[in-house]
Amino acid sequence: MYDVAFQQWVLKQAFQSWDISSYLMLADKSRQATVEGLHQNFRVVEDESGRFSVDVEEGISQEDLGQKILTEVQVTDVADKIINGEAVAEDDKTDLQKKGFEEWVTIMAEHLADGEKYPVEIGENCKDCPFFVKPTELEGGQKSGGLECWSEAVDWTAEDFQKPHIFDLWSYRDTEERLGQGIFQIEDMDEDQYPATKESALSETQEWSTDQRQTIQILSAKGEIDGEIILDGLKSEIDDWTFPLHFIDFEVHIGSALPFHKGMRPYEPVAFQFSEHQMQQDFSVQHQTEWLMTDPHKFPNFDFVQTLKDCLSDDEGTIFMYSTFENTILGQIADQLEESEVNDADDLTHWIQTITRDGERQMVDLLELTKKYHYHPLMGGSLSLKDVLPAILQTSNYLEQKYSQPYQGKNFDGIRWHQTDGDGKVRDPYELLPPLGKDLPNYKKADEAIRMGSAAMMGYSRLQFGDLEEEERQVINDALLQYCELDTLAMVMLVEHWLAHIDMI
C-alpha cells in the first residue's frame, strides 16, 4: 500500500488537475477456475542475469483462460490516509513517518541522489529482517545487512550476535518495550522484567505456562540453569497413549494464486503428500505408509484423505502431528468435500471430524507437548521440529546409539542420521538429504535440495507442468518422498528421546 500511495502522490504532483484513482489487482478467492491447468499458461522464468519474467503461452486467448479470477479493488482512500499521515497511530510512527509523507519522500530522494544511507532505526520490525544472516553463516566475503545495521546503531560486533538476542525469546510480546530500555540481549534482563517469577518457573510444576517457559529460557541464557529440562508431567501424557502410535506429516501447496485444477479457488490448499511412521508396543518403528500424487491432471485432495483414512483405520492407536497444520488442512479439505460431488464425501467428512479438534480420536500435537514439558537450550527460541531435532540428537545417548547405525526406510538405504562434524557437533539430518543435482549431472542448480516445506511446495509446483522432462520429474519425486519420510522419522526420534528420558524404552 505504501508503494501505491507513493505512485498516487507522484502522479498528483505531475498532474495536479487530474482525478486519480488507485487500485490493487487481486486474486478473488470467491471465484473458481473454470479451466484445467490455468497455471500452465504462465511460467515464471529466470534469465542468465538472474532477473525473472513471465512467459505467456503462445496463442492463448481470454476464452482459453475461462472465467476471470482477478478483481480490481479500489484503494484510493487508503492511499490518501497514508499520504495524510492518518494510516498509522501517532505512537506507532517511525521517525520518518512523523515528518509527514511529502517530507519523508523528499528526505529519501535526497539520500538516494547523494548515495547516502538513511540513519538506522532499530526496532521490533528488525526481528523479521530479510537481510539478516548470522555471522557464522557468512562465506567468502558475504555481508549481513542486519549485522551492518546493528553495528551502526549500537556498536555491535560479530561476537555480540553469538549471545541470545531478545528476538530469540520464544513468543515474547514485550520486545519493543525491552528495546526501548536498551535491552538487546536476553542476559541483560533484570529479574523484575521476567515474564514469570523465577520461583514459579523453577517450581515442581507439572507443565509450564508461556510465561514460565520464557523465564526458563532467560535463566538458561543467564547461566542460572544448565542443560535440558523435561517435566514429570510429560509422563502422564504418555500414559494416555494407545499403541500402535501413528506419526503423520503432510506436504501441502498453499500459496498458488493461479489454481492448478478446474473448480479450485485461488490459494486453496492442495494436499499432495503424506508420510506415516508407526511405533509398536515393543517400541519397534517402521515407515508404514507414504502417499504422493504429482499427476498435473488430477486434483489430489480427496484421494489424499481416503488413503490417509485407510492407513489409520485398522486400529485405535494414538495419532501424532507436529503443530496444528494438519488439523487446519483436514478442516479445509472437509469444506471442499461438502461442495463436491464425491460419492463418499459424507463418510470422509465424518472421519475427518473424528481425528481433528474435539474428535473422539483427535490427533496429539507434539509441538504443544514440547511447549509445555520440554526445554533444551540448543533449541534457542524456536519450537520448530527443524530446530528441536538437532538439539536432542546432540545430547541424547539413546538417539546417538540407535541412529549412528544404518537406517533402512522406504526411501533410504543405510544412511546414518547421527553424524558429527570435525568439531564433534551433530550434523542436522535435513542437511544430509541429497541435492537434486546428485542424480541430474546437468542440473543447473546443482546444490538445490528439498529440505524445507517451502522447497517441497516449489518442487510440487514444477511437477504440475506437463512438459517437464521425465528425468527431472523422477528426481523431484524421489526427493519429496525422502523429505517427507524424514519429517515423520524426526517426530519418532523426539518421542523416543522422551521415552528414553523417563526410562520407558
N, C-alpha and C positions, 0 to 999 in steps of 0.2 A: 504493500500500500504506500510506503514511503517513495518507492520508485514511481508509482503512478502519480502521486502528489507532486513530485519533482517535475515530471513531464507536463502536468497540468499547469504548474507555476511558470515553467519556461515558455509554454505556448501563450500564456496570458501576458507575459512581458513583451513578447514579439507581436502579438495581435490583440491589443487591449480592447478593441471594439467587438471582438468575436464572443459568441456564446459557446463556451467549451464544455463538453460533457465527457466524463471518463468512464470506462467500462473494464471489467475483467471478463475474459472469455474462459468459462469453467466447464468442466465435465459435469453433467447433470445426473446425479445418482438416482433420480426417479425414472430415467429413461432406459429402455432396454435396447441392446443391439439387435437389429433385425436381419443381420447377415452373419454368416460364419467366418471366423478368421479375420475380423476387421483390422486387427493389429498388423497383419502381414502386408498390408498395403503401405505401411510407413515404417521405414527402417532407420534407426539411428546408426550413422556410420562415422568412423574416425579417419581423418586423412593423415598423411605422414608427419604433419606438423603437430598432431595431437588435437586438432580442432574437430568439433562434432557438427554434424548437419543431419538433415532428414532427407532420405531418398523416398520419393513418392512413386508407387508402382506406375509404370508407363501405361498410358492409355486409360487410367482409372477415371470413372465418371461419378457424379453425385449419386446416380442410381445404384452404382456398384457398392456404395457405402451405406445404403439403406437409410433408415431414419436418423436424423441429426441427433447426436448425443451431447453436443456442446450448446451452451446457452450464455447469452450476454447478461451480465449483472452490472447495473449502473452503480458507480461508487463515487460520483461527483461530490456528494455531501460529505462522505468520509474524507476524501482528499482535501476538501475545504477546511475541515476540522483540523487536519494535520497542519495545513498551511497557516491557520489562525492560532495554532498552539493549544487547541482545545481537546486533542486526542489523548493526551497523557495528563494525569493528575499532577498538580504543581509539585507535590512532594516526591514524585517519581521521576521527574525530569532530569536528564543529564545536563551537564554544564552547557553543552551546545544547544539543547532544546530550550533551555531557559533564555537564550539570546534571541529567540524568535526565528521563524523559518527563513526569512529573507537574509537576516544577518548570518545565520548558520550556513546557508548556501554560499554567501559571499566569502566567509572565512575559509570554507573548504576549497573554494575556487582559487583563492589567493595561495593557499598552501600547495595546491596542485601545480599552479603556474610556477611557483618558486622552488618546486621539488622538495618541499619540507613536509615532514610528518607531523600531524597534529599531536599535541601532548597526550600521553596515555592516561586514560581514566580506568582505574582498577575498580571492579565491581562484581556483583554476583553473576552478571552476564558472561564473565570470563570463564565460568565453570564449563560452559559448552563451546569454548573457543575451538573452531575447526583448524586453527593453525598451531595448536599446542602439540608438541612432541616431547616426550621425556628425554632429557639429555642422554640417558643411557641408550636410547634407541636411534640417536643420530649417527649417520655414517658418512664418511667421505666428504667432509666439509658442509654437510647439510646444516640448515639453520632451523630453529624453532621460533615461530612468531610469538608464541606465548612466553617463552623464556626471555625474548627480547623486551617485551612489554614490561614484565615484572622486574627485569633488571633495571629498566629506566625508572619505573615508578617507585620501587622500594629497595633498590640496590641489591637485588638478589643475585647470587651466583648459582652455578650448576649444582653445587653442594647443598644449597638451601632447598632445592627441589627433591633431594633424596629423603627429606623428612616428611611425615604425613601432613598433607595440606588440609586446611579447613574444608576444602571442597571434597576431601576424601571421607569426611564424616558421614556415615550412611544415613540417608533420609532426613537430613538435618534442615530445619526450617528457619533458623536464626542466622544464617550465613551472612546476610547483608549487615546485620547488627554487629556481628563479630568483626567484619572487615572495617566497618566504621570506627571500631575501637582499636584498629591497628593489629588485630589478631589474625595472622595469616597461617599459622601452623597449629595443629591440634595441641601440641605440647605447651603452647603459650596460654591455654585456657586456665583460668582460676577456678577453684572449686565451686564458688558461688555461681559460675556460669555453666556448670554441668547440667544436662537435661534432667537427671535424677540424682539423688544424693548418693554419695559413694557407698554408704552403708547399705542402702536398699539394693544397689546393683550387685554388691558382693554378698548379700544375704543368702540363706539357704532357700532361695526361691525355686519353684518348680518350672517356671518359664519366665522369660524376660518380656517386659513391655518394650515398646520402641525406645522410650527414654532411657530405660535401664541398659538396653543393648548399646545405645550410643555412648553411655557413660563407661561401659566396659571397654569400648574401643578407645575412648580417651585415656583411661587408666593404662591400657596396653601401650599406647603411643608415648605416654609419660614414663613408661618403665616400672609402673607400680604393680602390675601383674605380668606374668610371663607365660607364654605358650598358649596352647589350645584349651578351650573350656567346652565341655558337653554336659549340660544339666541333667540331673537324675530324672526330670520329668519326661525326657525322651523315651525312657523305658516303658512308661505306662502307655505311650502312644504305640510303641512296637508290640506290646502285649495284645493290642486290639486288632492286629493284622491277621488276615487269613491267608494261608498258603494254598496254592502257589501264588507268588507275588508277580504282578504284571507291570512292567515298566514300559511306558509308551511315550513316543515323541512324534510330533507332526512336522512336516515341512509344507508350508502354505505360501502361495503367492498372493500378496495382499495389496500391491501398490499399482496395479495397472489401470491407467485412465482409459485405455482402449481395451474393451472386453475381448478376450480370446475366443469366446463362443457366442453363438446366437442365443438370445434370451437373457444374457448376463447384463448387469448394470456396471457402470464404471466403478472401479475399486472393490467390487465384490471379491470375496476370498475364493481361491482355487486350491483345494486341499489335494496335493498331488502325490504325497508320500507319507508313510508312517513306518516306524520300526517298533518291534516288541521283543524285549528280553523277559525271560521267566526265571524265577528263583524257586526251587522246590523246598519242601520241608527239611531236607538234609542239606540245604544251602548250596546245592549244585545249581549252576547257572547255564542257560542255553539261549542263544539268539533264536527265538522260536519262529517269529513271523516278520516278513518285510513285504511292503507293497509299494509299487511305484508305477504311476501312469504318466507317460510322457507323449502319448499319441496326440499330435496337434489338432486332430479332428474330433477328439472325444472329450466331453465335459466330465471330469473325474469325480466330483464330489459325492455322488450317490453311490457309485461303486466303492469309493473310499469307505463310507460309513458301513456299507453292507459287509465288506471284508473285515473291517475292524470288529463289527458285531460278531461275525463268525469266529474270530480268533479269541474273543473274550467270553464267549457264552458256554464254554464247556465246563466251567466251574464257577465258584463264587469267590475266587481269590481277590485280594485287595489290588486295586489298580492305582498306579502312581503316575503323576505328571510332575513337571518342574515349572512352576508359575501357573497362572490361571489361563494361559494362552489356549490350551487345548479345550478348556471349558467354553471359552469365547467362540472358538471356531465351530465347535459342535453346535452351539446355540444358533449361529448364523446359518449353518447347513440345515438345521431344523426349520428355520424360516424359509429357506429355499425349497425344502421338501413340501411345505404347506402350500406353496404356489405351483408346485409341479403336478404332473400327471403320472408320476411313478406309481406303479400298482401297489407296492408295499410301503408307501410313504407314511401311512399312519403307524405301522409297525416300527419302522425305523425311527420315527419321531419319538414314539413312546420309549424305545430303548435308549435313545439319547438322554431323555429325561431321567432315566434310572441311574446313569453314571455321572451326571453333571450335578450342579448345585442342588442340594437338599434331596437328591435321589437316594433310594434305599441302598445303592452301591456306589455312591458318589466317590470320585477319584480323590486320592490323598495327595496334597500338594507338598512335595519335598522342599520347595523353597520356603513355604510357611513354617515347616518344622525346623529348617536351618535357622530361620529368623528368630524363632522362639527359644531354641535349645542349644545352638552350636555356634561358637565363635572361634575363629582361627586368625591370628594376626596377619598371616600371609594372604588372606582374602582382601586386605585393605578395606575400602569402604564399599565393596561390591558383594552382592549375593548371587551374581550370575554364576551358573554352573561352570562356565568357561574359566572363572577365577577360583571357584571352590575346588575344582578337580586338581589343579596343580598344587594347591595348598595342602590338601590331605595326602597326596602322593609323596610330598616332600617329607612328611613326618610319620606316616603310617607304616609300621613294621609288617602288618598283615598284607597291605596292598603291595609293598615292595617285594615281599616273598612270593606272592601269587603272580603279579604282573611283570616281574622280571623274567618269568618263564614265557615261552612262546604261546601266543593266544591264537586259537582257531575259531573262526566265525564264518558266517556266510560269505563275507567279502574280504577276509583277511586270512593269510596262511602263514602263521609263525611269527607275527610281529610281536615285539616286546614293548608293552605300553609303559613300563617303568624303565626309563633310561636317564642317565645323568650326563651332564656336560663335563668339561675338564675341571671345573671348579666344584664338582660334586652337587650342583643344583639339578633337580629333576627337570627334565625337558617337558614342556607342555605337550600332552598327547596329540592335540589338534595340529601342532606343528609337525608331527610325524606323518600326517596324511600326505600322500604324494601329490606333486603338481600335475596338472593336466598334461603338460608337455613331456612328461616321462614316457608316455605311450604315443605321443604325436611329435616326432622329431622336427617337423617343420612348423610346429605351432608357434604363432608369432609372439605369444605371451608365455614364454617357457616356464616362468615361475608361478603362473596363475594356478590357484588351488581352491577347492571348496572346503573352507574351514570355519565358515560363519553362516548363519541363517540368511544373511543378505546375499552372500555368494551363491547359496543354494537357489534362491529366487532368481538370480541372474542366469544361472545355469538352466533352470527350467524355462525361463523366457526364451533362451536361444533354441531350446528344443521345440518350441512352438512354431518355428519356421519350417515349413515342409521341405524346403530345398537344402536344408543343412546336410553336409556330406555325412555319409553313414559312419565313417571312421570317427569323426568328431562327435557325432551323436552317441556312439557307443562309449567313448571315453568319458563324456559328461555323465551319461547314465551310470557308469560304474562309480564315478566319484561321488555322485549323490547317494548311492547305496552305502558306500563306505562312511560318508559323513554321518548319515542318519543312524547307522549301526553304532558308531562311537558315541553318539548322543545318548542312546539308551544304556549303553555299557557304562558311561560316566555316572548315570543315575544308580546303576547297580553298585559301582565302586563306592559311592557315597554311603549307601545303605550297608554295604559290607564293612566299611570303616566304623560305622556306628555299632554294628553288631559285635565287631571285634573289641571295641572300646568297653562295652558292657559285658564282655566275656560270654556272648551267646554263640559265637562261631569260632 
